[in-house]
Amino acid sequence: MAGDTVRDTVTTWLDHLRVERGLSNNTVQAYRRDLERYLGFLTDRGTERIDQVSASDVSEFQRWLTEATPDRPGLAPSSVARALVAVRNLHAFAVSEGSASEDPAHDVHPPAPGQRLPKALSVSQVQALLDAPERETVTGLRDATLLELLYGTGARISEICQLDVDDLTRTLTDPEAGLRLLGKGNKERVVPLGGYARQAVQSWLVRGRPTLADRTTRGNAALLLNARGGRLSRQSAWGILKRRSHQAGLEIELSPHSLRHSFATHLLDGGADVRVVQELLGHASVTTTQIYTLVSVDHLREVYLTSHPRAY
């Protein structure tokens, strides 16, 4: 309704994203953080109602994000672009809901962020990482299962952490069955489960998981458990990846998606079709997947040097 405050509109829009569009909690929280910054900026300018926001407010917000001050650093172009996308979507939503008659962000375009190539590990680095967990201990079996699943399926950390034991039952008993993963927007996809990941999961279920499951009086269906017997969180899984990377002696800057990036890059290096990789990763558009083709230059050069009669 006209006269709604900016904060009320933000709350309504975030609820819409979560309930109506089914976006993940992580995505909604990312939008919330960007819009809280926007709310603070507008409050300092004395703007409280959504229909009071002007195009100059949005333009000034963009400039404000990029400027460094003694109190805060300026944001990178990619972060500014993300924040402005949130602002543009918020105002478009306000118009569609009748909270405002005009969209002040319509003509304010986010900066084009520089293309960042995903950082993939080499095959030998991945092997060192997968060999790091000591598979004679309970936590070692769990960590090995986590790493084998991440690299063997290309799944996001959050997708692996939300797997239940029942999700693996049919996949383990039927080698031709795929593993069902629930991705962004609750979109389901099926990926193959390779032999190494299958063996790691079976060892964990038989020799590791029961020990941690006994540490809680409440039943837990989760596949991967923490030290207290609860579901392993995304943050804890990321900590395991970093710790095992350090143990393996890897001198590379990791991200939570490092094994996902490596999965995609190694598939393309091995000759996989980019649209197959798109399906395995769960990307809505092949354009997102094609960025991985840019990191395979070394492989292309190697093929050229060994195949072309006048390469030397």
C-alpha positions in Angstrom: 0.0 0.0 0.0 1.1 3.6 -0.7 2.7 5.1 2.4 4.5 1.8 3.5 7.8 2.4 5.1 11.0 1.1 3.4 11.5 -1.3 6.2 8.0 -2.8 5.9 8.5 -3.2 2.2 11.9 -4.9 2.7 10.3 -7.3 5.2 7.4 -8.1 2.9 9.7 -8.7 -0.1 12.1 -11.0 1.8 9.0 -13.0 3.0 7.9 -13.2 -0.7 11.4 -14.5 -1.7 11.4 -17.2 1.0 7.7 -18.3 0.8 6.5 -17.6 -2.8 9.8 -18.1 -4.7 11.3 -20.7 -2.5 14.8 -19.1 -2.3 17.2 -20.6 0.2 17.8 -19.1 3.6 21.4 -18.2 2.7 20.2 -16.2 -0.4 17.5 -14.4 1.6 20.0 -13.5 4.3 22.4 -12.1 1.7 19.6 -9.9 0.4 18.8 -8.9 4.0 22.3 -7.8 4.7 22.5 -5.6 1.6 19.1 -4.0 2.2 19.9 -3.3 5.9 22.8 -1.2 4.5 20.3 0.5 2.2 17.9 1.2 5.0 20.6 2.8 7.1 21.6 5.0 4.2 18.0 6.2 3.6 17.4 6.8 7.3 20.4 9.1 7.4 18.9 11.0 4.5 15.5 11.3 6.3 13.7 9.0 3.9 11.4 6.6 5.6 8.6 5.8 3.1 9.2 3.6 0.0 7.3 6.1 -2.2 9.6 8.9 -1.1 12.7 7.3 -2.5 14.1 9.2 -5.5 16.4 8.2 -8.4 19.0 10.5 -6.8 18.8 8.5 -3.6 19.6 5.3 -5.4 22.4 6.9 -7.4 23.9 8.4 -4.3 23.6 5.0 -2.5 25.7 3.5 -5.4 28.3 6.1 -5.0 28.3 5.8 -1.2 29.0 2.1 -1.5 32.1 2.6 -3.5 33.6 5.4 -1.3 36.0 4.4 1.4 35.8 6.4 4.7 37.6 6.2 8.0 34.6 4.2 9.3 34.3 1.7 6.5 36.1 0.5 3.3 34.6 0.9 -0.1 33.0 -2.2 -1.6 34.3 -4.1 -4.5 32.4 -3.7 -7.8 31.0 -7.2 -7.5 29.6 -6.3 -4.0 28.2 -3.0 -5.2 26.5 -4.8 -8.1 25.0 -7.4 -5.8 23.6 -4.7 -3.5 22.1 -2.7 -6.4 20.4 -5.8 -7.8 18.7 -6.2 -4.4 17.7 -2.5 -4.4 16.3 -2.7 -8.0 14.3 -5.8 -7.2 13.0 -4.3 -4.0 11.6 -1.2 -5.8 10.2 -3.2 -8.7 8.4 -5.3 -6.1 7.1 -2.1 -4.4 5.6 -0.9 -7.7 4.0 -4.3 -8.4 2.4 -4.3 -4.9 1.1 -0.8 -5.2 3.4 0.6 -2.4 4.9 3.1 -4.9 3.8 4.5 -8.2 7.2 4.8 -9.8 10.5 2.8 -9.7 13.4 5.1 -8.7 15.9 2.4 -9.4 14.8 1.6 -12.9 17.5 3.6 -14.6 20.3 3.0 -12.1 22.4 0.2 -13.4 24.9 -1.8 -11.3 28.6 -1.7 -12.4 29.6 -4.7 -14.5 31.8 -6.7 -12.2 35.1 -8.1 -13.5 34.9 -11.7 -14.5 36.4 -13.9 -11.8 37.6 -17.3 -12.8 36.8 -20.1 -10.4 39.9 -21.3 -8.6 40.2 -25.1 -9.1 42.7 -27.4 -7.6 44.9 -29.6 -9.7 44.2 -33.3 -9.8 47.2 -33.9 -7.6 46.1 -31.3 -5.1 42.7 -32.9 -4.9 44.3 -36.3 -4.3 46.4 -34.9 -1.5 43.3 -33.4 0.1 41.3 -36.6 -0.2 44.2 -38.5 1.3 44.4 -36.2 4.3 41.8 -37.6 6.6 42.9 -40.6 8.7 40.3 -43.2 7.9 41.0 -45.2 11.1 39.1 -42.7 13.3 35.5 -41.7 13.5 36.1 -38.0 12.5 38.5 -39.1 9.8 35.8 -41.3 8.2 33.3 -38.5 8.4 35.7 -35.9 6.9 36.7 -38.4 4.1 33.0 -38.9 3.3 32.4 -35.2 3.2 35.4 -34.5 0.8 34.7 -37.5 -1.4 31.0 -36.5 -1.8 32.0 -32.8 -2.6 34.5 -33.7 -5.2 32.7 -36.8 -6.5 29.3 -35.1 -7.1 30.2 -31.4 -7.5 27.6 -30.6 -4.9 27.5 -27.4 -2.8 28.5 -27.8 0.8 25.0 -27.0 1.9 23.5 -29.7 -0.3 25.8 -32.4 1.2 25.1 -31.3 4.7 21.3 -31.6 4.3 21.5 -35.2 3.0 19.8 -37.8 5.2 20.9 -41.4 5.5 17.7 -42.4 3.6 18.9 -40.3 0.7 21.8 -42.7 0.3 20.1 -46.0 0.8 18.9 -46.7 -2.7 22.0 -45.2 -4.3 24.3 -47.5 -2.3 22.3 -50.7 -3.1 21.8 -49.8 -6.8 25.0 -48.8 -8.6 23.0 -47.4 -11.5 20.9 -45.2 -9.2 21.9 -41.5 -8.9 22.1 -39.4 -5.8 19.3 -36.9 -5.4 20.4 -33.4 -4.4 18.1 -30.5 -3.4 19.7 -27.3 -4.8 18.8 -23.6 -4.9 15.1 -22.8 -5.1 14.4 -26.4 -3.9 15.2 -27.7 -7.4 16.1 -31.4 -7.4 18.7 -33.0 -9.6 20.2 -36.4 -9.8 24.0 -37.0 -10.0 26.0 -40.2 -10.3 27.8 -41.5 -7.2 31.2 -42.8 -8.1 33.0 -45.8 -6.5 35.3 -43.8 -4.2 32.5 -41.7 -2.8 30.3 -44.8 -2.4 33.0 -46.7 -0.5 33.6 -43.7 1.8 29.9 -43.5 2.6 29.6 -47.2 3.3 32.7 -47.1 5.6 31.3 -44.1 7.4 27.8 -45.6 7.9 29.2 -48.9 9.3 32.3 -47.8 11.2 31.9 -44.1 12.0 28.4 -42.7 12.2 27.0 -45.1 14.9 29.6 -43.8 17.4 28.5 -40.1 16.9 24.8 -41.0 16.7 25.0 -42.6 20.2 26.1 -39.2 21.6 22.6 -37.8 21.5 19.3 -39.1 22.9 17.4 -37.7 20.0 17.2 -39.5 16.8 19.0 -37.8 13.9 18.4 -38.7 10.2 21.3 -36.7 9.0 24.0 -38.4 7.0 26.9 -36.3 8.4 27.1 -35.7 12.1 29.0 -33.3 14.4 30.8 -34.3 17.6 27.5 -34.0 19.6 25.6 -36.2 17.2 23.7 -33.4 15.5 23.6 -32.6 11.9 26.9 -31.2 10.5 26.4 -27.5 9.7 27.7 -25.8 6.5 30.0 -23.7 8.7 31.5 -26.8 10.3 31.9 -28.5 6.9 33.8 -25.5 5.6 36.0 -25.6 8.7 36.8 -29.3 7.9 37.7 -28.4 4.3 40.1 -25.7 5.5 41.6 -27.8 8.2 42.2 -30.8 5.9 43.6 -28.5 3.2 46.2 -27.2 5.7 47.0 -30.8 6.8 47.5 -31.7 3.1 50.0 -28.8 2.7 48.0 -27.1 0.0 49.1 -23.6 -0.7 46.0 -22.4 -2.5 43.3 -20.0 -1.4 40.2 -22.2 -0.9 36.6 -21.3 -1.0 33.6 -23.4 0.1 33.1 -24.1 -3.6 36.7 -25.2 -4.3 35.9 -28.9 -4.8 32.8 -28.0 -6.8 35.0 -25.8 -9.1 37.5 -28.6 -9.4 34.8 -31.1 -10.2 33.6 -29.0 -13.1 37.0 -28.1 -14.4 38.3 -31.6 -14.4 35.2 -32.9 -16.2 35.7 -30.4 -19.0 39.4 -31.1 -19.1 38.5 -34.8 -19.6 36.2 -34.0 -22.5 32.8 -33.7 -20.9 30.2 -31.6 -22.7 29.5 -28.3 -21.1 25.7 -29.0 -21.0 26.3 -32.2 -19.1 28.3 -30.3 -16.6 25.6 -27.8 -16.4 23.1 -30.5 -15.4 25.5 -32.0 -12.9 26.1 -28.6 -11.2 22.4 -27.7 -11.3 23.0 -24.4 -13.1 19.8 -22.8 -14.5 21.7 -21.4 -17.5 24.6 -22.9 -19.5 26.2 -19.4 -19.5 27.0 -19.8 -15.8 28.7 -23.1 -16.5 30.7 -21.8 -19.5 33.0 -19.8 -17.2 34.7 -23.1 -16.4 35.8 -23.4 -20.0 38.0 -20.4 -19.5 40.1 -22.1 -16.9 41.1 -25.0 -19.2 43.6 -23.0 -21.3 46.4 -25.2 -20.1 44.6 -28.3 -21.2 43.8 -26.7 -24.6 47.5 -25.8 -25.0 48.6 -29.3 -24.2 46.2 -30.8 -26.7 47.4 -28.4 -29.3 51.1 -29.1 -28.7 50.5 -32.9 -28.9 48.1 -32.9 -31.8 48.9 -30.1 -34.4 51.7 -31.0 -36.9 53.1 -27.5 -36.8 52.8 -26.7 -33.1 56.5 -26.6 -32.6 
